[in-house]
Amino acid sequence: MSGELLQTKLYIPSLRSNAVPRSRLVDQLNHGIRQGNKLTLISAPAGFGKTTLLAEWLSQFATNDGPENGGNRRLAWISLETEDNDTARFLSYLVAALQKIDAGVGGKVGAMLKASHLPSIETLLTPLINELASLADPFLLVMDDYHTLTELAVHQAVEFLLEHAPPQMHLVVATRQDPSLPLSRWRGLGMMTEVRQGDLRFAPDEAAVFLNESMGLHLLPAEIAALEERTEGWIVGLQLAAVSMRGRHDTTAFVDAFTGSNRHILDYLVEEVLKQQPEAVQEFLLQTAILGRLSASLCDAVAGRADSRDILDQIERSNLFIIPLDDDRNWYRYHHLFAELLQVRLQENDLEQIGKLHQRASVWYQQHGFIGDAVHHALESEDVQFAADVIESAVKSQSTWSSTDVSTLMKWLSAIPDAVVRSRPWLGIFLCRT
């Protein structure tokens, strides 16, 4: 690599004065240090406060406030970007970051990086690791925005570095998606601390501090609770809601109407999340946006594809606002605001397809015995004849009905024009019995 390094990529971000304290997460990170873990992984979608948490955590070391949390530690920081997928460039920034800890390390690597042909990763990193092993003080090496790295050789360099890291070194990786590193093995060896979306989401008390103190609003507890529930603790979602409420008098009405179609939410999720995905993933997301819950088989049926299992695995690895609904990873759902965004985009891009998607979902649910879901999607298809077929099939399939079942069926039939109901003998017989 030639040219001057951008020093601001090596700056540790300052903690904002109005940031909400995340003491429970800082304690979790400190526990990993005390346990002697070699890696801290902070993995969550955009807008969950990963970098802000790091700034708060690292401030204790920068101000020498952390002896009880694993000792005073030197700090090295790299803010990564897509251009760092060049191996020589990545290693140059790695060396420059480590030289913030000790100016004497990395000289041998720097000389090798100037060669016309790079040596192997092992040849490049062995002298650097040996130099780090000679340092007296423990240190943290932080790699922020790791999701921007896609080059296999760069991942191999990070893996080799961590596998052979001296005990003085602790690696911290912040990313929007799980990196291409042997996380399962490291997890099994007990060498990794993990902070994920569920950990980072604001608890109700944190949401209250953020909205009323950090953002300067004066919301009632019920309004805060509603926003926390609607955003599922997503920090940027709360921030965008707060920005939208400034200057409004009727905040309760705004909270009641706050959805993924809010222009601030829409713009953020489109630019920071949706547009960053491969075209095949974007298509899958839109086609499955009508579903309240997702499984591979259901998504295959609705989207007309055979690779939904792989896509769902990819989406989960990418932390793409998807939430597992069971321990076996068979059923998922989208984050509510993300689902609403996808539905808005689907209506804008392919309104005619929506009815067909609902019909496919209805057929799948009917075949798998989920009658209520089958009828729901049949009605959403806005094809009254198709909906009547599904309801009539439900009537035929059951000889006896409880009062609750009858009430549900009557509600379904109320959504069908009387003329269509009267044209279906089985529906007529059911109505005569009730």
Salt bridges, closest charged atoms under 4 A:
GLU81 OE2 - LYS9 NZ 3.43
GLU81 OE2 - ARG89 NH2 2.79
ASP84 OD2 - LYS9 NZ 2.77
ASP84 OD1 - ARG89 NE 2.64
GLU159 OE2 - ARG185 NH2 3.69
GLU163 OE2 - ARG185 NH2 2.50
ASP178 OD1 - ARG196 NH1 2.99
GLU194 OE2 - ARG187 NE 2.66
GLU194 OE1 - ARG196 NH2 2.94
GLU206 OE2 - ARG22 NE 3.08
GLU206 OE1 - ARG24 NH2 2.92
GLU228 OE2 - ARG201 NH2 3.09
GLU232 OE1 - ARG333 NH2 2.69
GLU232 OE2 - HIS335 ND1 3.93
GLU232 OE2 - HIS336 NE2 3.67
GLU271 OE2 - LYS275 NZ 3.01
GLU272 OE1 - ARG176 NH2 3.00
ASP307 OD1 - ARG305 NE 2.61
ASP313 OD1 - ARG309 NH2 3.07
GLU316 OE2 - ARG329 NE 2.33
GLU348 OE1 - ARG345 NH1 3.99
ASP373 OD2 - ARG293 NH2 3.27
ASP389 OD1 - ARG424 NH1 2.44
GLU392 OE1 - ARG424 NH1 3.25
